[in-house]
Amino acid sequence: GDSVTQMEGPVTLSEEAFLTINCTYTATGYPSLFWYVQYPGEGLQLLLKATKADDKGSNKGFEATYRKETTSFHLEKGSVQVSDSAVYFCALSWGKLQFGAGTQVVVTP
Amino acid sequence: NAGVTQTPKFQVLKTGQSMTLQCAQDMNHEYMSWYRQDPGMGLRLIHYSVGAGITDQGEVPNGYNVSRSTTEDFPLRLLSAAPSQTSVYFCASSYSGTGGGVPEKLFFGSGTQLSVL
């Protein structure tokens, strides 16, 4: 069945460092891909999305490109801030919305 | 805007007890759903509804009941709580997806942390 695999955390970074969170997917069709973010004590919220191959989603300095050839949707940010500390979920939508296990990111001053 | 409101935020139950987790949204969303979040497993869909009077099972429905009598409310009932139901529960809502399919942008409540002893 359809599934999403993302790198395990926690990922610990210093402020202004470069962040990459890997996400790969398995799907029988052509899903839409998403990154959701969960800040401490809150529910998830949509960060960005891409609906077809080679699309790039971007928001709040984060970017992810839909790579059909590698079935990937890696999340990147060039310079993280302490306020980016959160759990990040990769997800796909093809018949139903399927979430990955989440990656905790901790940014230290 | 209140968005999606879940109550209670925390709950401790004894094995065998029943309870209802409340979820209400004020955005006139057709689609509402319940997820549970467990360490290392991400979010798993329990039940969902595409409109008042319509509900369906998700990935892990056993031990849970739902009903949707109004557009605004989507309560989740635990009939006889078990330790395996210890988890964080999230309610989420959205406008329905294109053609009535799965919506993409979900709006989440802040969660209910449930412990079953």
Interface residues (C-beta under 8 A of the other chain):
Chain A: V4 S32 F34 Y36 G41 E42 G43 L44 Q45 L46 K49 F89 S93 G95 K96 L97 F99 G100 A101 G102
Chain B: V4 Y35 G40 M41 G42 L43 R44 L45 G58 F90 A92 G97 G101 V102 P103 E104 K105 L106 F107 F108 G109 S110 G111
